[in-house]
Amino acid sequence: MNIRHECPMPYLSFSVTAPLHLHKANGCKVIANRWSLAGIWLEHEHGDMSGDIEMSIPFQGVEVSFPARLKATETPGHNTFHDLTVRQRETLGAFHQGVLSGRMVSTSDMIASLDTPVDLVPMGETEEEAAGRAKSKPRLLRIIWNAVFYLAAAAFLVLFLGGQIWQRLSHVQLDHARFVAPITA
């Protein structure tokens, strides 16, 4: 009887058998046939692949390539991915899900994974947030400021713009007027 223990999120640890091309800067080219979203397993004859590599994913006759970094683990031949960006994780994840589901990744899914925005917003806490201090004015001061601002805006609209409208409606300007009257003798 074979018993396999899985982590709570097994889609992160399932290894797939699909070609993943790795290119080192020194010209060494390796095809990893067993990999997961966490890392890759290489045969012992491939040598040490830790460090900076160029990873290529075969996709519909072309290769989608991006730089990656591998870090060796205690297990011989096993390397983990280190510091992958959002785009790299999404692209690798789309290919991984396609292999797991047995369906080819659609072009729109691959384009969507490549168009995933880069980490624009840092998700870490600032020192003020960690200390529990918020940088905001007291609520009463914000209420007074907003009331004054909106009253000033309303006064501007009523007095200036309303005055302009009232002047145009109540007064007709005659710069070049001409009076026509019959002459009586």
C-alpha positions in Angstrom: 0.0 0.0 0.0 1.4 3.4 -1.1 0.6 6.4 1.1 1.3 9.8 -0.2 1.2 12.8 2.1 0.3 16.1 0.5 0.6 19.7 1.8 -2.7 21.7 2.2 -2.3 23.3 -1.2 -1.3 20.4 -3.4 -1.4 22.3 -6.7 1.8 24.1 -5.4 3.7 20.9 -4.9 2.5 18.5 -7.7 5.4 17.9 -9.9 4.7 17.6 -13.6 6.6 15.8 -16.4 6.9 18.4 -19.1 9.9 20.0 -20.8 11.3 23.2 -19.2 14.4 24.6 -20.9 17.1 26.1 -18.8 20.0 28.1 -20.2 23.0 29.1 -18.0 25.1 32.1 -18.9 28.1 29.9 -19.6 26.2 28.2 -22.5 25.0 25.1 -20.6 21.5 24.0 -21.8 19.4 21.6 -19.8 15.9 20.3 -20.3 14.2 19.7 -16.9 11.5 17.1 -17.3 10.2 17.1 -13.7 9.2 20.4 -12.1 6.6 22.1 -10.0 5.8 25.7 -9.1 8.2 25.5 -6.2 11.3 24.2 -8.1 12.8 21.7 -10.5 14.5 18.3 -10.2 17.5 17.6 -12.4 19.5 14.5 -13.1 22.9 14.3 -11.4 24.9 14.5 -14.7 23.6 18.1 -15.4 25.7 19.5 -12.6 24.9 22.6 -10.5 22.3 24.8 -12.1 21.9 27.1 -9.1 22.2 30.8 -9.8 20.9 33.0 -12.7 19.4 31.1 -15.6 17.2 31.8 -18.6 14.1 29.7 -18.4 12.1 28.9 -21.6 8.6 27.4 -21.7 7.6 25.8 -25.0 4.3 27.2 -26.1 2.6 26.4 -29.5 5.8 26.2 -31.4 7.6 29.2 -29.8 9.3 29.6 -26.5 8.3 32.0 -23.8 11.6 32.9 -22.0 12.4 34.9 -18.9 15.3 35.2 -16.5 15.0 33.2 -13.2 17.2 32.3 -10.3 17.6 28.8 -8.9 18.7 27.9 -5.4 20.0 24.5 -4.5 18.3 22.5 -1.7 19.6 19.7 0.5 18.0 17.1 -1.8 20.5 16.3 -4.5 19.4 17.5 -7.9 16.5 19.6 -6.5 16.6 23.4 -7.0 13.9 25.9 -5.9 12.9 29.0 -7.8 14.1 32.1 -6.0 12.6 35.7 -6.3 10.2 35.1 -9.3 8.3 38.2 -10.3 4.5 38.2 -10.6 4.6 37.8 -14.4 7.1 34.9 -14.1 4.9 33.1 -11.5 1.7 33.7 -13.6 3.3 32.4 -16.8 4.8 29.3 -15.1 1.5 28.8 -13.3 -0.5 28.9 -16.5 1.8 26.3 -18.1 1.7 24.1 -14.9 -2.1 24.2 -14.8 -2.3 23.3 -18.5 -0.1 20.3 -17.9 -2.1 19.2 -14.8 -5.4 19.6 -16.5 -4.3 17.9 -19.7 -5.4 20.8 -21.9 -3.3 23.1 -23.9 -2.9 26.6 -22.5 -4.9 29.1 -24.7 -3.2 32.0 -26.3 -5.4 34.4 -24.3 -4.4 32.8 -21.0 -0.7 33.0 -21.9 -1.1 36.7 -22.9 -3.0 37.4 -19.7 -0.3 35.9 -17.7 2.4 37.9 -19.5 0.3 41.1 -19.0 -0.1 40.6 -15.3 1.0 43.9 -13.7 4.3 43.9 -11.9 4.3 44.3 -8.2 3.4 48.0 -8.2 2.2 48.2 -4.6 4.5 46.9 -1.9 2.6 44.7 0.4 4.8 45.2 3.5 3.9 47.4 6.4 5.6 50.7 7.0 7.1 51.5 10.4 4.1 53.7 11.3 1.6 51.0 10.4 3.5 48.4 12.4 3.5 50.7 15.4 -0.3 51.3 15.0 0.0 55.0 14.3 -2.1 56.5 11.6 -1.1 59.7 9.8 -4.5 61.4 9.6 -5.9 64.6 11.0 -8.5 64.3 13.8 -12.0 63.6 12.6 -13.5 66.9 13.8 -10.8 68.9 12.0 -11.5 67.0 8.7 -15.3 67.7 9.1 -14.7 71.4 9.6 -12.3 71.6 6.7 -14.7 69.8 4.3 -17.6 72.0 5.4 -15.6 75.2 4.9 -14.4 73.9 1.5 -17.9 73.0 0.2 -19.4 76.3 1.5 -16.7 78.3 -0.2 -17.4 76.4 -3.5 -21.1 77.0 -3.1 -20.6 80.7 -2.4 -18.4 81.0 -5.5 -21.0 79.3 -7.7 -23.9 81.4 -6.3 -22.2 84.8 -6.1 -19.9 84.8 -9.1 -21.5 82.5 -11.7 -25.0 83.4 -10.5 -24.2 87.1 -10.7 -23.0 86.6 -14.3 -26.2 84.8 -15.3 -28.4 87.4 -13.6 -26.6 90.2 -15.3 -27.1 88.7 -18.8 -30.8 88.0 -18.1 -31.7 91.3 -16.6 -29.7 93.8 -18.7 -29.6 94.0 -22.5 -26.6 95.7 -23.8 -27.0 98.0 -26.8 -23.7 99.1 -28.1 -24.7 99.8 -31.7 -28.4 100.6 -31.4 -30.4 102.2 -34.1 -33.7 103.9 -33.6 -36.2 104.0 -36.4 -39.2 106.4 -36.0 -41.5 107.9 -38.6 -41.1 111.6 -39.2 -44.2 113.6 -38.6 -44.6 117.1 -39.9 
